[in-house]
Amino acid sequence: MKYLVLIGDGMGDYPVESLGNRTPLQAAHAPAMRGIAAAGKLYQLHTVPPGLPPGSDVCNMGLLGYNAAENYTGRAPIEAAGAGIPLQPGDVAFRCNLVTVREGRMVDYSAGHISSEEGDALIRAVAAELEDDGLTFYPGISYRHLLVWHKGPESIDSQPPHDIADQSVTPHLPVGDRAAEIHALMERSKAILANHPVNQARAAAGQEQATQIWLWGQGRSLQLPSFQTLYGLSGGVITAVDLVRGLGRLAGLETPVVEGATGFVDTNYAGKVEAAKQILAQHPYVYVHVEAPDECGHMGDAALKTQAISDFDAQVVAPLWQHMEALGEPYRLILAMDHRTPVSLRGHTDEPVPFVVLDGPVGVAARQKQAPFDEAAMLGAPEARSYELMKNILQAVQAE
Ligand SMILES: [Zn+2]
C-alpha cells in the first residue's frame, strides 16, 4: 500500500463577492480534486486542537499524524529543525521577522518581501549589536530569521506580525514573564536598522524599509517520535517552507530540496511532482505540501488564490493521481488543507475544512465522475479531528 497526502495550504475560505459569492475552492477549475471527491470519502475536518493557534505548524502536525496537543512547543523550534539549527537544553527559539512599523502600526510583516541578501545584511548588523553570551541570531530567507536565546523567556504570549496587518502594534507586543526583555531587544533594533545602508537604498528605491525586528513563535526544542515508529512507514515530505520541512525532519522523513520551489504561485510544480514520484519509488509514503494558496490569502487576492488552487489541481493533484492509478498497486490518497486563510481576513481561522480519503486504484470510469470539494459540500459529511482521523487512516491498513 502506498500513501499519497496532498496539502494545499490555506485553501479554505468564505464566499467572495468578486467570485460570484463562491469560495476560491468553488471558483477554481479543479476537475482532479472533484474527481477524487466523487471517488473518495468526504469529511468535515477540524484541524486545530482546542486551545492552540490555527497556525500551519499546528495544522500540518495533525495532518502528518502527530498530536499537536501533546507535542507542540511553538513555531520557531520547528523552523529551527527545518533550517538544521540545533537547540540545546534550555534554549528558547524565537522567530525573528524583519518588519515595517510606521507611526506605531504594522505596515508590513515582511518589510516589503525584502530580498534574502538584504535581510541577511540587516540581521547580521542587528546580531553584531545585540548578541551576547545567551543570544544567537540565524539569518534565514527574506524577512524570516531566527533567534536562539539560551535560558530565554518562554512563558510568553506573542503575536504573528502577519495577523496584525495595519493594526497598532502596542496592544500586540509580547506579554508574560520577562516580556520586557523581548521588548527591549525589539526596541534596540530600531536604532541599528534606522540608518543602515540597505534601508537607505530601499528608501531611495521607494521600497519598504525594515524598521525593526519582531520576535514571536517562541518555544523550547521538541522531539517527535519517528513516523516509522508510529506508523511503520518510511517516506518523505515535499515542501518549499522551513516550517513543514522542519516537521518532516523531526518525524525522520526525507525532505529533499526541490530546485525552484518558492512557496508561491511561481513555484516549480513539476519539480515537486517529480520529487514525490521519486520518494514513492523507494518508500510507501509521501506528503506533498503547496504553500501558494495561503500566501494569496494573506495578500487578500481572491483571483490569485483561485488561480493558485487551479494550478495545484492541474499541476500537482492531477498528475500525481494519474501516477498512482498508472502504478496499478493499492494506494490511499488524502486530499486536504491545513486551515482556512480567508482573503477577507488575510489571516488564518480555526473553522473546519474539507478533506477526502480515497482508496485506489479506482479505474478510468470512476475517474470521470465529479463531486464538489469545498466548504459547503462538506457540511453534510462526517466530522473528524485531523490527528485522530490520520492515525486511523495510516494504521488501518497496517493492521490488516
Ligand atoms: Zn497553513
Boltz pocket constraint, residues with backbone or C-beta under 6 A from the ligand:
constraints:
  - pocket:
      binder: B
      contacts: [[A, 9], [A, 10], [A, 55], [A, 56], [A, 57], [A, 59], [A, 294], [A, 338], [A, 339]]
      max_distance: 6.0
